[in-house]
Amino acid sequence: MPLHKGKELQEMMQQYSAMKALQLLVALADCEGEISLAELSAITGIPPSSSHRILQEMQHCGFVLKDETQKRYRVGFEARLLAMQLQKTNFLHEAAKDEMTRLNDLSLETIHLIGEEDMEAVYLAKRGAKNSVGLHSAVGKRIPLHCTGGGKALLAWKSEAWLKTYLSKVHLEGFTPNTITNEVALRRELEVIRVQGYALDNHEHHSDVVCIAAPIFDVNNSAVASIGIAAPDYRFPLEKALSYSDELLCSAARITEKLGWEYPINLPKEL
């Protein structure tokens, strides 16, 4: 068999195994309590030998739990955690979508909804720029927290314990001459953000991009996400970005209220 054909077959088999794993996980989630290997095999149509191998792999990752005495399976903690995260992300996007559209119509620029995962910022949702040239961001893509508007808006409301852990584990990489790369300067920046309520990326992650973002809070008064406007600096200089600060804070407050919490940042009186 030609080498490239062998590689294609291997990739196809990996995809097939992944689909069978999803089938088993869905079957486990649908049943109440625990279920036997034979029952799982009957529901999914996957042979017991294949089911057993895949379940063992998912056990190792925490997605499946097995009662060794009864030889029965149930959904594991990691699968439940994933379901909660997906539910939260969907609910958050639903709460934010109207304000994302409003800011997009108002600014004509790219609007991002950003969350934090494993000490990185993650694009949760996006409204593309209505101008001819937009940004090459994508939902699901990860970016640094320390040098992005959305990331710093989240960092500013993290607990001191979380921030200490972050600073001990994450290298503050310099992407441009404007990137903050030391702890003292970053902490000073976060203090400013907490006072003014919004964060800026002033050519810090990309040399030709400016961004302004504000935090969104959940019922635990935690900054669960941020909403921001980002654009190339030739049409979105710092002064223009700052001109949207009041509207951005207003949008973040409205989303926070939809999530069941009163916005903890003072808003401009005219809003």
N, C-alpha and C positions, 0 to 999 in steps of 0.2 A: 504494500500500500504506500503511495506517495506520502511524504512527510506532511504536506499541507492538508491532505485528506485525513490523516490521523489526528491532526490538531483540531480540525473541524468536528470530527466525531467526538473527541474528548470534550470540546466546548458544548456540543449538543447534549451529551450525557450529563454534564454538570448542570445545565439548564433543566433537564428532565428531572434530576434529583431534587433540584430546588423546588420545582412544581409539586413533586410528591411530598416534600417537607411541608409546603403550604397547605396541601390537602389534609395532611395529618393534623396540623395545627388548628385548622378550621374545624375539623371533626371533633377535636378535643374541646375547643371553645364552645361548640354547640351542645355538648352533652353536659348534664348536671352531675357533678361529683366525678368519680373515677371510672375508667373504662378499660377493658382488657385488650390485649393485643389482637385476639381473634375478632373482637367486636369492631375494633378500628379497621382491621383488614377488610371486614365485610362491608363496612360503611364506605370506605374509600376505593375498594377494588384493588388495593396495593397488596401484593403477596406478603404473608407474615414475615418471611426472611428479610425482605427489603424494608418493611415497616420497622422491624426490630432494629436494623442497622441505623436507619434514619433517626429513630427515637433515641437511640443511644447517643448519637451526635448532638441532638437537641437537649438531651439531659446534661451533657457536658457543658453546654452554653447557658444552661439555666432556663431554657424555654419550656422544658418538660420536667415534671417530677414523677418519680416512680415509687410506689409502695412495694418494697422488696418482698414483704411478707405475702401480700395478696396478689402480687404481680399485675398491678393495675396502674394506669397512667392518668395524669391530670395536667392542666396547664400550669407552667411554672411562673415564677415571679417576673422574670425578664419579659415574658410574653405579655403579662398583665401591665407591666410598666410601659411597654411599647404601645399597647392599646390606649393607655391613659394619655401618653404623649401625643398620639395621633388625634385623639379626641380634643385635647387642649389646643393643639395647633389649628384644627378645623374650626373650633369655636372662636379662637382668637381671630382667624382670618375673616370669619363671618361678622364678628364685631367691628373689624377694621375696614371692611371693604368699601363702605360708603365714604368714609373719610379719606381713604386712599384715592378714590375716584375724584372727590372734591378737590384735594390738593393737586392732583394730576391736571384737572381742568383749569385750576387757578394758575399754576406755575408753568404748565406745558412740559414739565421736566419729569424725570424718572422718580417714582415713589417706591421706597422699599419698606417692607415690614421685616424686622430683624429680631431673631432670638439668640439665646446663648446655649451652647451645648459643648461639653468637654472643654471649657475655657476657650472657646472660639465663637465668633459671631457666625450666624447662619441666616441666609436669605430665606424667609418663610413665604413671602409673597412679593409680587412686583407689579407695578403699572408702568409700562414703557413710556418714554418721552414722546410727546406729540410733535416735537421738532424733528427735522430730517435726520439728525445725528443723535443717537442715544448712547447708552452705556452697555457694555458687554457683561452685565451681571446676569445670574441665573438662579432660579429658585433651587435651594439645596446646596448651593456653593458656600464654602466656608471662607471667612476672611478674619484677619486679626481683630481683637478687641481694642488694643491700645492705640491704634492709629486711624480708626474709622469713626465717623460721626455716630452711627448707630451703635457701634461697639462701646464707645466711651460713655454714651448715654446710659448703657446698661451697667458698666463698671462703676459709675459714680454712685449708684445706689446699692452696690453689693455691701455685705457686712465686712467689718474689719478682718474677721477671721478668714472669710473667703478671699478677700483681697491679698492678705498675707500669703495664703497658699498659692494664689495665682502668681504673685510676684516671685515666689521661690521656685516655681516650676516652669514659667514661661519666659523665654528669651524675648526681650523687647527689641525686636529686629528693626533696623532702620531701612526704610524703603525709599525715602527721599531726604533731602537736607532738612526738611521740616518735621520729620518723624521724631516723636519724643522717645528717647531710648534709655532714660534712667528713671529710677523709682521716685526720687525726690521731685523731679519735674512733672512726672505723671500724677503724683498725689496732689501737687499744686493745681494742676489742670482739673482734676476731679472735684476739688473744692470749688473752683470757679463754676463748674457745670452745675453743682448742687445749688449754688446761689442763683444763677441765671435761669436754670431749668432746662436748658438745651445744650447740646454738644456740637462742636464743629470739627470737620476734617478739612483743614486749610492746606491742601496739597500735601497731606501727610502719608497717604497710602499710595496715591498716584500723583505724579507731579502736575497733571493737567486737570484734576478733578477737585471740585469743592462740594461739600455736603453739610447739611444741618439736620439734626435729629433730636427728638424728644422721647423720654421714656413713657411707657404704658404700664400701669400697675394693676395687679390682680387683687382679689379680696383679702389676701394676706399682706397687702401693702408692699409687695415685692415687685421690682421692675421686671415684668415677665417678657417684655419686648420693647422695641423702639420703632418709631415711624420717622422716616427721613426723606428729604428731597436732595437729589444728587444730580450734578450736571457738569459738562466740560466748563472750565473756567473762562473761556473766551466769551461765553454768553451768560455765565453764572459766577461772577466775581464775588468775593467775600461780602461786599456791601449789599449785593442783591440777595445773597443767601440770608443775611441778617434781616432783610426786609420781610421775610416770611416767618420770622420767629414767633410772632404773636399768633398767626393762623395755625402754625404747627403745634404750638402748645394747646390751642383750642381743640384741635383734632385729637391730640393725645388725651386730653381731658374727657372728651366725648366717648372715646373708645373705652377709657378706664371706667366711666360710668356705666357703659353697657356690660362691663365685666363685673359690675356690682360694687364698685368702690368709688369713694369720693377722691378727686384728684388732690394729691398732697402738696402740689406746687402752686404758689400764688400766680393767678392769671392776670393779665392786663385788665384794668377796670372796664375798658370799652368793650371787652369780649364777654 
